[in-house]
Amino acid sequence: MVSGKRLLAIHAHPDDESSKGAATMAKYAAEGHRVKVLTCTDGQRGDILNPAMNRPGVRENMMELRRQEMAAAAEALGVEHEWLGYVDSGLPEGDPMPPLPEGCFALEETDVVVRDIVRVIREFRPHVILTYDENGGYPHPDHLKVHEVSMVAWDKAGDADYAEEAGEPWTPVKLYYSHGFILQRMKRLHELLLERGQKSPYEMMIHRWEENQADVMSRVTTQIECADYFEQRAAALTAHATQIDPAGAFLASPVEDQRRVWPTEEFELARTRLSTHLPEDDLFAGITTEKEETQ
């Protein structure tokens, strides 16, 4: 039974949706809510991170492959999907850092991107928005841009005087940051592999996060029980064959272990236009059918 509740997840690249809140989105979609992923860039500058895909023809057809991968991931999660149409900025590396490529998403004028996102918000009319925190989850220029434009769009979508061409105003009710990388979760999975005498791919990541004090559990306000949808999350990750190494950290632990060790996904309530009690176990907490249809 469709409840009328709607969730919009704003992501930088195809594959981001599968590593950040994927099981939660699959859960809500299965329960009859409408869930849409908005992918801001085409992912054309993504590296080939799966050695099995590092073969002739892949790099040359990266954009088309990533579109196919994204379609398969959306189907695995049971969600709707839309491309915003901007050009992947790539992840600059070096010392000194090279300039970002001309025409890329991270260099786009903020108001231009905001108007595009406001159009999507007004068409889809989400009650809840998922996006990245001020660090972008990690400081990729496209992730930082997603945070910036999402926060402005949150403010502007309901403003009748802003971007009249983008449709009738719509005011989302809650905005969350998706915290897809939890240090404690990774430590537990790491320890479980070591206990079994197996090789763990987590150690380097744990060390890097501890060095950078990147643990975000102190910021988490909302944990969603979604272990029943971890298989869909794994299927969505696997769909992004150019980006996800089956032997890497994302898929190193079987679904059964993930369910036992850490059966939730984590979020931070960053903005709300209604009262709610923290901690939460539902992104739609406090939103009723009557309220949502009168926004």
C-alpha positions in Angstrom: 0.0 0.0 0.0 1.5 3.3 -1.1 1.6 5.8 1.8 2.4 8.9 -0.2 5.7 9.5 1.5 8.6 10.4 -0.7 12.3 10.4 -0.3 14.9 12.1 -2.6 18.6 11.0 -2.3 21.0 13.5 -4.0 24.3 11.9 -5.0 27.4 13.0 -6.9 28.2 10.0 -9.0 26.7 6.7 -10.1 27.7 4.1 -7.4 27.4 6.7 -4.5 23.8 5.7 -3.9 24.8 2.0 -3.4 27.4 2.7 -0.6 25.4 5.4 1.3 21.9 4.5 2.6 21.2 1.9 -0.1 19.5 -0.7 2.2 17.4 2.1 3.7 16.2 3.2 0.3 15.4 -0.4 -0.7 13.5 -0.8 2.6 11.3 2.2 2.1 10.7 1.4 -1.6 9.6 -2.1 -0.6 7.3 -0.7 2.0 5.4 1.3 -0.7 7.1 4.7 -0.4 8.4 6.5 -3.5 12.2 6.8 -3.5 14.2 8.6 -6.1 18.0 8.8 -6.6 19.2 12.0 -8.2 22.7 11.5 -9.7 24.4 14.9 -10.4 27.2 13.8 -12.7 27.8 11.3 -15.4 30.7 9.5 -13.7 32.9 9.7 -16.8 36.1 10.5 -14.9 35.8 7.6 -12.5 38.8 5.3 -12.2 38.4 1.6 -13.1 38.6 0.2 -9.5 37.8 -3.4 -10.3 40.8 -5.1 -11.9 38.6 -7.5 -13.8 37.2 -4.5 -15.7 40.5 -3.1 -16.6 40.5 -4.3 -20.2 40.2 -2.8 -23.7 37.0 -1.0 -24.5 36.1 -0.1 -20.9 37.7 3.2 -20.6 36.6 4.2 -24.1 33.0 3.5 -23.2 33.0 4.6 -19.5 30.0 6.9 -19.8 27.7 4.3 -21.4 28.9 1.6 -19.0 28.2 3.7 -16.0 24.7 4.5 -17.3 24.1 0.8 -17.6 25.5 0.1 -14.2 23.3 2.8 -12.6 20.2 1.4 -14.2 21.0 -2.1 -12.8 21.7 -0.7 -9.4 18.4 1.3 -9.3 16.5 -1.9 -10.3 18.2 -3.9 -7.6 17.1 -1.3 -5.0 13.7 -0.8 -6.4 14.1 3.0 -6.7 13.4 5.6 -9.3 16.4 7.4 -10.8 17.2 10.6 -12.6 20.4 12.1 -14.1 21.0 15.8 -13.4 23.4 15.9 -16.4 26.6 17.5 -15.2 30.1 16.5 -16.0 32.2 14.5 -13.5 35.0 16.6 -12.0 37.3 13.7 -11.3 39.4 13.5 -8.1 42.5 15.7 -8.5 45.7 14.2 -7.2 49.2 15.6 -6.9 51.3 18.2 -5.2 50.6 20.8 -6.1 47.0 19.8 -6.9 46.1 20.2 -10.6 43.2 22.5 -11.5 39.8 21.1 -12.0 38.8 20.5 -15.6 36.9 23.3 -17.3 33.1 22.7 -17.5 33.0 20.2 -14.7 30.3 20.0 -12.0 32.4 21.3 -9.1 33.0 24.6 -11.1 29.4 25.1 -12.2 27.7 28.3 -10.9 26.0 27.3 -7.7 22.7 29.0 -8.6 22.5 27.2 -11.9 22.8 23.8 -10.2 20.4 24.8 -7.4 17.7 25.7 -10.0 18.1 22.3 -11.5 17.7 20.6 -8.1 14.8 22.8 -7.2 13.1 21.7 -10.4 13.5 18.0 -9.4 12.3 18.7 -5.8 9.2 20.6 -7.1 8.4 17.8 -9.5 9.0 14.9 -7.2 7.8 16.7 -4.0 9.9 14.8 -1.4 9.2 15.0 2.3 12.7 13.8 3.1 16.0 14.7 1.4 19.2 12.7 1.8 22.5 14.4 1.0 26.2 14.7 2.2 27.5 16.6 5.1 29.8 19.6 4.9 32.8 17.3 4.3 31.1 15.6 1.4 31.4 12.2 3.2 35.0 12.6 1.9 36.4 15.7 0.3 35.8 14.9 -3.4 35.0 18.2 -5.2 31.8 16.8 -6.5 30.6 15.7 -3.1 31.4 19.1 -1.6 29.4 20.7 -4.4 26.5 18.3 -3.7 26.4 19.4 -0.1 26.5 23.1 -1.1 23.7 23.0 -3.6 21.5 20.6 -1.6 21.5 23.0 1.3 20.6 26.0 -0.8 17.9 24.0 -2.6 16.4 22.9 0.7 15.9 26.6 1.5 14.8 27.7 -2.0 12.4 25.0 -3.1 9.5 26.3 -1.1 10.1 30.0 -2.0 7.5 31.1 -4.5 9.7 34.0 -5.6 12.6 31.7 -6.6 12.9 30.1 -10.0 9.3 30.4 -11.0 10.1 28.4 -14.2 11.0 25.4 -12.0 7.4 24.7 -11.0 5.1 25.1 -8.1 6.9 25.6 -4.7 7.4 22.5 -2.5 8.8 22.6 1.0 10.6 19.4 2.1 10.1 18.5 5.8 13.4 16.9 6.8 16.9 16.8 5.5 19.5 14.2 6.5 23.2 13.6 6.0 23.9 10.0 5.0 26.9 8.6 7.0 27.8 5.6 5.0 31.2 4.9 6.5 31.1 4.1 10.2 34.5 3.3 11.9 33.0 1.0 14.6 31.2 -1.1 12.0 34.4 -1.6 10.0 36.3 -2.5 13.1 33.8 -5.2 14.0 33.9 -6.7 10.5 37.7 -6.5 10.5 37.9 -8.3 13.8 35.5 -11.0 12.7 37.7 -11.8 9.6 40.8 -11.9 11.7 39.2 -14.3 14.2 38.5 -16.7 11.3 42.1 -16.4 10.1 41.0 -14.6 7.0 42.7 -11.7 5.3 41.0 -8.3 6.0 40.9 -5.4 3.5 39.7 -3.0 6.2 43.0 -2.4 8.1 44.3 0.4 5.9 40.9 2.2 5.9 40.6 1.9 9.7 44.1 3.3 10.1 43.4 6.2 7.8 40.1 7.1 9.5 41.7 6.9 13.0 44.5 9.2 11.9 42.0 11.7 10.5 39.6 11.3 13.4 36.9 10.6 10.8 34.5 8.7 13.1 31.0 10.2 12.8 28.9 8.1 15.2 28.8 11.0 17.6 26.8 12.9 14.9 24.3 10.2 14.1 20.7 10.9 15.2 18.9 8.2 13.2 19.6 4.5 12.8 17.5 2.5 10.4 17.0 -1.3 10.9 17.4 -2.5 7.4 19.3 -5.8 7.5 16.6 -7.6 5.5 17.7 -5.4 2.5 21.5 -6.0 2.7 21.2 -8.4 -0.2 19.7 -5.6 -2.4 22.5 -3.3 -1.2 25.1 -5.9 -2.2 23.4 -6.4 -5.6 23.5 -2.7 -6.2 27.1 -2.4 -5.4 28.0 -5.4 -7.6 26.1 -3.7 -10.4 28.7 -1.0 -10.5 31.3 -3.4 -11.9 33.8 -0.7 -13.0 33.8 0.8 -9.5 33.4 -2.0 -7.0 36.1 -4.7 -6.6 34.4 -7.9 -5.4 37.5 -8.6 -3.3 37.5 -5.1 -1.8 36.1 -3.7 1.4 32.6 -3.1 0.2 31.9 -6.8 -0.4 34.6 -8.4 1.8 32.1 -9.5 4.5 29.2 -11.7 3.5 25.7 -10.4 4.0 25.1 -12.7 6.9 28.1 -11.2 8.8 27.0 -7.7 8.0 23.5 -8.4 9.4 24.9 -9.9 12.6 27.6 -7.3 13.2 25.8 -4.1 12.2 22.1 -4.3 11.1 21.5 -0.6 10.6 22.4 2.3 8.4 23.2 5.7 9.9 22.0 9.2 9.3 22.2 12.7 10.8 19.1 14.9 11.0 20.6 18.2 9.8 17.5 20.2 9.1 13.8 19.8 10.1 10.6 21.8 9.8 8.8 19.7 12.4 9.4 18.5 15.9 10.8 15.0 16.3 12.3 13.0 19.2 15.9 12.0 19.0 17.3 9.4 18.5 15.1 8.2 15.6 14.6 4.9 13.9 12.6 6.2 10.9 13.5 8.9 8.4 9.8 9.7 8.1 9.3 10.0 11.9 6.8 12.7 12.7 5.5 12.9 9.1 1.9 11.9 8.7 -0.1 11.4 5.6 -2.3 14.4 6.5 0.7 16.6 7.0 2.6 15.5 3.9 -0.3 16.1 1.6 -0.9 19.7 2.9 2.7 20.9 2.6 
